[in-house]
Amino acid sequence: MSTKEAAKPLQECVKETETVELYFQQGSSDKVYHLQLESVEDQWSVNAQWGRRGSALQSDAKVSCVAFEEAKRVYDRIIREKTGKGYRIAQATTNGDAPISVGLPAVKEHSGHAPELLTPIEEPEALQLVQDASWWFQQKFDGRRLAVQKMDGQYSGINKLGQLIPIDSRLTKCLESVEAQGFLVDGEITDSRFHLWDLLDINGTDLRIQPYEIRYARLGLVFRGVDEALRVCDTAMTPKAKRAFAKAMHESRAEGFVCKNRNAAYAGGRAGQHFKCKFVTTSSFIVGPKPAPKAADGHRSIGLYLLEENRQRFMGTVGVPERYALPREGQIVEIRYLYCHPGADGKVIQAKYFGKIRNDVALGDCSVNQLKLKADESDPTES
């Protein structure tokens, strides 16, 4: 299931096979549910397998020999029902192209590593750094933050919150090609690539006290060219290269670019020494109930809330395309929007949901302080 396309009417959707693997863990319950949308000579079917993890699974054809539109409706409906009951998506594929995935923390066990977070800045401010030799530019990827630690032959993933998480076996297989007994490497994972930008430890040598330019050089020596799925981030270092890089990021419709201070030692948390400039505006929102006037409007939508002082403030609603499961109240979702109208009752404008649920964002980070505000008071206030 694609999370990167805007919603289309069902009759305009590309007819693609899809699979999804879901799981449910609570108390002593540990169940899996597998679902496939498949075709034979333009006749479509939906098949399911389910049962306790590790046991022989039961199976059933939910629908068979029907048009794509009918099969797709059944497929999406079952996913909505399962996620509504607490199942989580472990992996989803389209046309057999499975993304490299990262999982949820089995328990909220902290790794002991505090990821360094980027400070948002606007593009004019970022471009002022073009002439400053202390700053390098890298691409901002629309993926998920991931650090990987190899210790005693075992691999551990670390998310944006510093929690230990499982990682895809295909990624560990790629990392096996790295010639190092141990390491701690930081980056961002997309569907098919692990984009690496920092090396914090190599064979027991802590590199955090070294300036970033030294860590980046070591990163390239160890990881560059090892495997197609492992990509050391390209870096623009000169004024000419940085200007061309920012232009290329716009032309390629990238999410934005990152400004790295080449002289900075590593500092966990939002230390304010590295910046991110995003071309699109995104924020993390808490899913909550729609207000009474909108509760029965018949729209497939969710209420969006942010923390303001000691309360949750309603920020508007956003439609949820049929291709995505309906997020549950209390979950955190990433939303793209044009801007937020200022004022105590301001709402987000032109909000769009692209299926991204954030399990690596703390509730306390869902604050009104993260919003991009519109200065023009004449703009509308409804989302």
KADAUR-V17523 format. One record per residue. SS is DSSP state (H for helix, E for strand, C for the rest). NEAR is the number of other ideal C-beta (glycine too) atoms within 8 Angstrom. Layout:
BEGIN
SS,NEAR + SS,NEAR
END
This chain:
BEGIN
C,9 + C,6 + C,8 + C,5 + C,6 + C,5 + C,7 + C,7 + C,5 + H,9 + H,5 + H,5 + C,9 + C,3 + C,5 + C,6 + C,10 + E,11 + E,10 + E,12 + E,11 + E,15 + E,12 + E,13 + E,6 + E,5 + C,3 + C,3 + E,7 + E,8 + E,11 + E,13 + E,13 + E,12 + E,14 + E,10 + E,12 + E,9 + E,10 + E,5 + C,4 + C,5 + E,9 + E,15 + E,14 + E,16 + E,11 + E,13 + E,9 + E,10 + E,10 + E,7 + C,8 + C,3 + C,6 + C,4 + C,9 + E,7 + E,7 + E,6 + E,8 + E,10 + E,10 + E,7 + E,5 + E,9 + C,6 + H,9 + H,8 + H,10 + H,14 + H,12 + H,10 + H,11 + H,13 + H,10 + H,8 + H,12 + H,13 + H,10 + H,8 + H,11 + H,14 + H,9 + C,7 + C,7 + C,10 + E,9 + E,11 + E,9 + E,9 + E,11 + E,11 + E,10 + C,6 + C,6 + E,8 + E,8 + C,10 + C,13 + C,8 + E,12 + C,9 + C,6 + C,11 + C,5 + C,4 + C,5 + C,8 + E,7 + C,11 + C,4 + C,11 + C,6 + C,12 + E,12 + C,8 + C,9 + E,9 + E,7 + C,9 + C,6 + H,8 + H,6 + H,10 + H,13 + H,8 + C,8 + C,10 + C,9 + C,5 + C,7 + C,3 + C,6 + E,11 + E,11 + E,13 + E,12 + E,11 + E,13 + C,9 + C,6 + C,9 + E,10 + E,9 + E,14 + E,14 + E,15 + E,13 + E,13 + E,7 + C,4 + C,4 + E,6 + E,9 + E,10 + E,13 + E,14 + C,14 + C,9 + C,8 + C,11 + E,12 + E,9 + E,11 + C,6 + E,13 + C,8 + H,6 + H,8 + H,13 + H,10 + H,7 + H,12 + H,12 + C,6 + C,7 + C,11 + C,4 + C,9 + C,5 + C,12 + E,13 + E,12 + E,12 + E,12 + E,12 + E,11 + E,12 + C,11 + C,7 + C,7 + C,10 + E,14 + E,13 + E,14 + E,13 + E,13 + E,16 + E,13 + E,12 + E,11 + C,7 + C,7 + E,6 + E,7 + C,13 + C,8 + C,6 + C,8 + C,9 + H,14 + H,9 + H,9 + H,14 + H,14 + H,8 + H,11 + H,15 + H,9 + H,7 + H,13 + H,12 + C,8 + C,2 + C,9 + C,7 + C,3 + C,11 + E,13 + E,8 + E,10 + C,10 + C,6 + E,9 + E,11 + C,7 + C,6 + H,7 + H,6 + H,10 + H,15 + H,9 + H,9 + H,11 + H,14 + H,8 + H,8 + H,13 + H,9 + H,6 + C,6 + C,5 + C,11 + C,9 + E,11 + E,14 + E,14 + E,14 + E,14 + E,10 + C,12 + C,7 + C,11 + C,8 + C,12 + C,8 + C,8 + E,7 + C,6 + C,9 + C,4 + C,6 + E,12 + E,11 + E,13 + E,15 + E,10 + C,10 + C,7 + C,9 + E,9 + E,13 + E,12 + E,13 + E,13 + E,14 + E,11 + C,6 + C,9 + C,8 + H,4 + H,5 + H,11 + H,8 + C,4 + C,8 + C,3 + C,7 + C,7 + E,11 + E,13 + E,13 + E,18 + E,13 + E,15 + E,13 + E,8 + C,4 + C,2 + E,6 + E,9 + E,9 + E,10 + E,12 + E,11 + E,12 + E,13 + E,9 + C,10 + C,9 + C,8 + C,9 + C,11 + C,9 + C,10 + C,9 + C,8 + C,6 + C,6 + C,9 + E,13 + E,14 + E,12 + E,14 + E,9 + C,15 + C,6 + E,11 + E,13 + E,12 + C,8 + C,6 + C,3 + C,5 + C,9 + C,12 + E,15 + E,13 + C,7 + C,13 + E,9 + E,13 + E,10 + E,9 + E,8 + E,9 + C,9 + C,8 + C,9 + C,11 + C,5 + H,8 + H,6 + H,8 + C,14 + E,9 + H,9 + H,4 + H,9 + C,9 + C,8 + E,9 + E,11 + C,5 + C,5 + C,5 + C,3 + C,9 + C,5 + C,8 + C,5 + C,12
END
